[in-house]
Amino acid sequence: MESRVAGAGGQDWWMLPLELPATAPSYRSVVLRPFEPRDVGMLLDLSTDPYVPKIGTLPAHTDEAGALAYLDRQADRLVNGAGYSFCVADKETGEALGTAGLNLGPIAAGRASAGYSVAPRARGRRVAAQALTALTGFAWTVPGLHRVELYIEPWNLASARTAEIAGYQREGLLRRHQEIGGARVDMVLYATLRPGR
Ligand SMILES: CC(C)(COP(=O)(O)OP(=O)(O)OC[C@H]1O[C@@H](n2cnc3c(N)ncnc32)[C@H](O)[C@@H]1OP(=O)(O)O)[C@@H](O)C(=O)NCCC(=O)NCCS
């Protein structure tokens, strides 16, 4: 089913079911590929992170059934046009390392937001920055997209550094911007712009 989204300047976007790119986006040692059932082990590890369950739909300390249900939800996002959800994997081996997503909720206004996570056992080698670079390159293939935004809590220095390594600029502090884990929290807004405009 397709739905119509009214855009700025009188344009309309037809939000058809999205399709993953024919060529998986990649940068340096990572590739962004569709999730597969073999990624459950990575998701079990990721679900042990205290922050990840607060900012997404992966339950804390989940089991195999919970991880498979999460995979179904990621596939649904593509079908209903909500956005792209990729597994971040090692380019050589295909081993799952984390997640990277592009949320197209604000696409009618020419914006999207990105999110990422790396399984605890795969951290410490700039995987998220590589994934974000690949994701951002892919984002510019989306028609009508001018800005990709990141919303990062001020304490999250690993994420802020990831944003900077991937070429995002800090734009400001959004006070009590949203609720996370039952509390209103500040967010630092980072963004990058479509090149050449
Ligand atoms: C944020 C996250 C994706 C980064 O994972 P990663 O790619 O393995 O990150 P790394 O450990 O390689 O660190 C990336 C950079 O941040 C720096 N960094 C990491 N922890 C830091 C800290 N506590 N203080 C300051 N800098 C830190 C690293 O030194 C590195 O920079 P450098 O290579 O220039 O030295 C990961 O921590 C995660 O999944 N966190 C939970 C989910 C999350 O917060 N997602 C983002 C939501 S906005």
The ligand as a Gaussian input file, in Angstrom:
#p B3LYP/6-31G(d) Opt

LIG

0 1
 C       28.216000       4.825000      19.974000
 C       28.711000       3.475000      19.494000
 C       27.888000       3.062000      18.283000
 C       30.181000       3.616000      19.064000
 O       30.697000       2.335000      18.787000
 P       32.152000       2.153000      18.073000
 O       32.067000       2.474000      16.634000
 O       32.653000       0.815000      18.437000
 O       32.973000       3.314000      18.772000
 P       34.526000       3.300000      19.222000
 O       34.686000       2.583000      20.511000
 O       35.357000       2.871000      18.075000
 O       34.735000       4.851000      19.538000
 C       34.521000       5.843000      18.524000
 C       35.305000       7.081000      18.926000
 O       34.779000       7.590000      20.156000
 C       35.798000       7.657000      21.129000
 N       35.222000       7.323000      22.417000
 C       34.664000       6.152000      22.765000
 N       34.252000       6.212000      24.041000
 C       34.550000       7.461000      24.481000
 C       34.382000       8.129000      25.728000
 N       33.784000       7.537000      26.751000
 N       34.823000       9.405000      25.827000
 C       35.406000      10.021000      24.776000
 N       35.580000       9.418000      23.567000
 C       35.167000       8.156000      23.433000
 C       36.833000       6.654000      20.691000
 O       38.110000       6.950000      21.245000
 C       36.768000       6.794000      19.175000
 O       37.459000       7.927000      18.733000
 P       38.976000       7.819000      18.134000
 O       38.956000       6.643000      17.191000
 O       39.199000       9.142000      17.474000
 O       39.878000       7.579000      19.332000
 C       28.603000       2.397000      20.604000
 O       29.231000       2.862000      21.767000
 C       27.172000       2.007000      20.914000
 O       26.586000       1.148000      20.242000
 N       26.584000       2.640000      21.957000
 C       25.191000       2.350000      22.330000
 C       24.210000       2.841000      21.279000
 C       24.381000       4.330000      21.006000
 O       24.719000       5.121000      21.869000
 N       24.090000       4.681000      19.735000
 C       24.148000       6.066000      19.306000
 C       22.913000       6.782000      19.726000
 S       23.004000       8.521000      19.317000

